[in-house]
Amino acid sequence: MSVILAIESSCDETSVAVCINGKITANVIANQTIHENYGGVIPELASRVHQQNIVPAVQQALAIAKVNKNELSGVAFTRGPGLLGALLVGVSFAKSFALALDLPLIAVNHMQAHILAHFIDEPKPNFPFLCLTVSGGHTQIVLVKDYFDMEIVGETLDDAAGEAFDKTAKILSLPYPGGPLIDKYAKEGNPLAFKFPEPQIQGLNYSFSGFKTAILYFIRDRQKENPLFIEENLADICASVQHSIVNILLNKLKKAAKQYQIKQIAIAGGVSANSGLRNALLEQKEALGWDIFIPAFEYCTDNAGMIAIAGYHKFLAGDFIGQEVSPMARMNF
């Protein structure tokens, strides 16, 4: 029997999970509300709150899973990418915890874990499949050939799609985190009310910096004509922005699916919780004959459940790391 304790601390969620023989039996997520006061994540504050949360989160996860620490088989943790100070808290705890209990250490790539979240619940994709991984910091199309054999075939050249959502929310004076609020208001608006330009980037890559600027200028110009433009058109603005971002994402994903002749299509990352993206992807199931895989909401945003399932497969492969391991703010596949 394998019992994996997993720790995730890459940004502003302190999360601890337990995986028993490939099944997630606990997934505790301690959110940090302090960042709402600043309109974004403050790295130093995130590190401090991780220190406060990590021991209670571990205790809670073990209690929920009904597991004693002496029954553990290994300790998995997010090595990167992420905020260096935040990662340092999780990595340091994992190292000391594993050392004290003489357990093997399992280093996990955060972005790979987002993709492997698809192997927590049924249905599970078959290899190879394409995964659109979208978050506040990443936008990638990944060709997944095996659990840890992944190739990035397309990615953003500048800003991520999640950043475009967050920046739009800030322009609209919506509170942090703004992405979910745009999704909420978009449900009440007309997605064709306003048109925004689609970046013309070659190949399978993305770019969202120009898109963000276009929205900024659009709002500025409309407010000059009507100071109440945002208040009077909030739902339509949110729906139109969301529609445009989803179209940009899916147009490249369709191109990748055709290029690699793959119909097994998955999405992962925090933005995969967006209802507009989920619904648009499901529409392609009928139109293009795709097999669609979307994680449960709790496994979309940063969580230790995905670290645990990645750690479980690394444990089976005997892929361990020594105590000399250090966190990596930037980390390739």
N, C-alpha and C positions, 0 to 999 in steps of 0.2 A: 504493500500500500504506500502511496506517495501523498504526503500532506505538505503543501507549499504555503508559506506565509509570504504575502506580497505587499510591497510598500511603494506608493506613488506620491512624489512631492515635487513634480517638475515646475509647477506654477503656483496657483493659489488654492488648490484643493489638497488637503492632507487625507489620503485614502489608504486603507489597509484591507486586504482581502485574504480569504483562505480558500484554497483549492484542494479538494480531496479526490484523487483519481480522476482528474479532469473535470470535476463538477465544482462550480463555485458555490460554497456553502455560507459565505459571509462576504459582504462588500460594503464596508463602512466608509462614508464620505463626509469629512468635516469641511464645510465651506467657510470661506473667509469673507465676512460681510464688511470688514473695515475698509476695503478698497472702494466701496460705493461712495465714500466721502471724497474721493480724489478723482473719480471718473476713469479709473484704470488701476492696474496692478502696480503697487509700489514694492519693488523687489526686497528691500530691507525689511519692510513690515511683513511681507509674505514669509520670509525666513524666520522671523521671531514667532509668528503665529504657528508655523509648522512645529517649532520646538515645544510650544504649549500643547499642541494637539496630538502629537505622534504617539506618546505613551498611552493616553486614554483610548485612542483609536485602535491600537494593537490589543489592548485589554478587551475592548468591546467586540472586536472581530473574533478573537479566540472564544469569547463567551457565547457569541451567536452561533459559531460553528461547533460549539461543544467540544473543543479541542484543548488539550493541555500542551503547553510549550514543549514538553519533553516528548510529545508524539510527532513533532514536526520532522520533515525529511529534508527541507531546504528553505532558504530565504531568498526570494526574488526581489529585485528593486529596480527602479528606473535610474539608469545611469545618465541618460540624456536622450534627446536634446531638451533644453529648458533653461530656467533661470539658475545661474550657478549657485547662488546662496541657498535657494530653495532645494536644489538637488543635493547639496552638501549635507543638509539635515537628514534627508532620507537615506543617503548612502552611508553616512557615519553611523546612523542608528542600525542599519542592516548589518554593517560590518561588525559592530560591537555585539549585537544580538547573536549573530552567527558564531562569532568567536567564543562567546560565553557558553554556548550550547554545543559547540563543536559540530556545526552544520555547514554544508556546502553553500557557497554564495553563487547566485545566478544573476548576472547583469542583463538587463533588458533595454532594448531600444524603444523609446516611447512611441515612435511613429509605427514601427513594426507591430507593437502591441495593439495599437488602434485597429490595424488590419486583422490581427489574430483574434480580436473580439468576436469575429464571425464564427469562431469555433467553440464559443461558450454554449450556445443554444442551437437547437434545430430550427430550420434547415441549415445545413452547412454547405458552403460552396465546394466544388471539386476543382482540383488544379488542372490546368492553369486558369486563373480568372483575373479580371481587371478590377482594381479598387480605386475609386476616386476618394482620396483622403483630403478632407477640407476642415481647417480649423482657423483659429485666429492668427496662427503663425505659419501655417503650411497650406499649400494647395498643390497636390501631386496626383498624377495618374500612375499607378504602380502595377506592373505586370507581376503577378504572384505565381511563381512556378512551384514552390514548396513552402513549408512553414517558415524557413529562414533563407529561402532563395528568392529574393525580390529585386526587381529592376525598376527604377524610376524612369518612365518613358516620356513623361511630360511634367513640368512644374512651373510655378510662377517665377518670372524673371525679377520681380520686385515685391509687391505687397500681396498678402494672401486674401482670399475671398472673405474670410472672417473679419479681417481688418477693414475691408470695404463696408461690411455691415456695421461694424463698430464705429467707423468714422462717420458714416451717414447718420447714425443715431446721435452722435455728438453734434453734428451740424444741425440736426433737428431738435437739439436741446433735450433729448431723452435721457433719463438716468442710466447709469452703468449698472449691469451690463446691458447694452442696447440692442444686441442682436435678437434676443428672444422677443423684445418689444416690437421690433420691426415686423417679425413674423406674426405677432398678435394683431397689430393694426392692419397688416396686409390682407388678412382674412376678410376685412370689412371694405376693402378698397377695390378699385378697378385697375388691374395690372397693365392695361393698355392706355391709361389716362395720359401718361407722359413717356416719351421715348428717350433713351440714353444710348450713346454710341457703344458699339462692341469693338474692343481692341482688336486690331488686325495683326496677330502675331503668327509667325510661320511655325509649321510643325504642330506639335502637341503641347506647346508651352502656353502659359497664361501671362497676363499682365493686368494689374488692377490699379496702378498708381494714376494713370490717366483717367480711368473711370471715376475714381474718387474726386479728382480735380473737376471733372465735368459736372458732377453732382453739386460740388461747392459753388461753382459759377452759376449753375442753373438756379439754385436756391437764392443766391445773392441777387441775381437779376430779377427774379420774380418778386422778391421782397421789396425791391425798389419801386415796383409797380403797385404792389399791395402788401403793406406791412403785416397783414394778417394771413398771408398766403399759406404759411405752414399750418396754422391753427385750422384754417378752412379746408385744407386739402391733405391733412396728415395721412389718412388711410390710403388715399390714391397715390401719394408719394411713396409710401412704404411698399405698397403693392407693386408699383412700377419698378422701383429699385430692386426688389426681390425677384421679380420676373426677369429683369435684365441680367442679374448675377447668375440666376439658375440657367438661363439660356446660354450664357457664356461658358459655364461649366459643362453643360450637357453637349454642346456642339463639339467641343474637343473630345469628350468621352465617346461620342458616336464615331468620330473620326478614328479614335484609337481602336474601338471595337471592330471597325471595318478593316483597319490596317492589319490587326493581329488575328482577325477572323475568330473572335471570342464572343460568346453570347452569355457567359457567366459574369455578371456585373454586380459589384458591391460598392457601398459607400461607407466611409468611416470618418471619425473625427467629430469635434463639437458641432460643426455646421450640418452634419448629417442628421441632427435632431430637427433641422428646419423643415416645417411641414410643406413649404413650397417645393423644396428640392425632393423630398420624399414622394410627393404626389406626382411631380413631373417625371421622376424616374419610373414610377409604377406605370405611367401612361406608355412608356417605351416597351413595357413588357408585351403589350398587345401589338403595338405598331412595328416593332423590330424583332419580336420573338425572343427577347432577352429573358434570362433567369435572373431575377433581382434578389439581392440579399441586403437587408437593412438591419443593423443591430437594434436591440431593445434600447429605449431612451437612456436607461441608467448606464449603458456601456458605450454611449456616444461621446459624452463629455469625459474629461479626465477622471479616471477611476482605477483602483487597484485590481479590479476583476480582470481587466485586460492584461495587466502585468502578471497576474497569477496564471492565466491560461498560457501566456507566452513562457512563463517560468516553468510550467508543467511540461511543455514540449521540450524545453531545453534540458530539464531534469532527465527526461527519458533518453535524451541523446548524450547525456553525461557532459553537457557543456557548462562547466563551472569556471569561476574566476577566483583569483587569490586575493588576500587581504591588502595587497598593494593597489587595488583598484581605486580610481578617483573619478569624480563626476565630470561630464563633458557637456558644456553649454551647447556646443554644436557637435552633432554626431551623425555620420553617414550610415546607410544601411550596411 
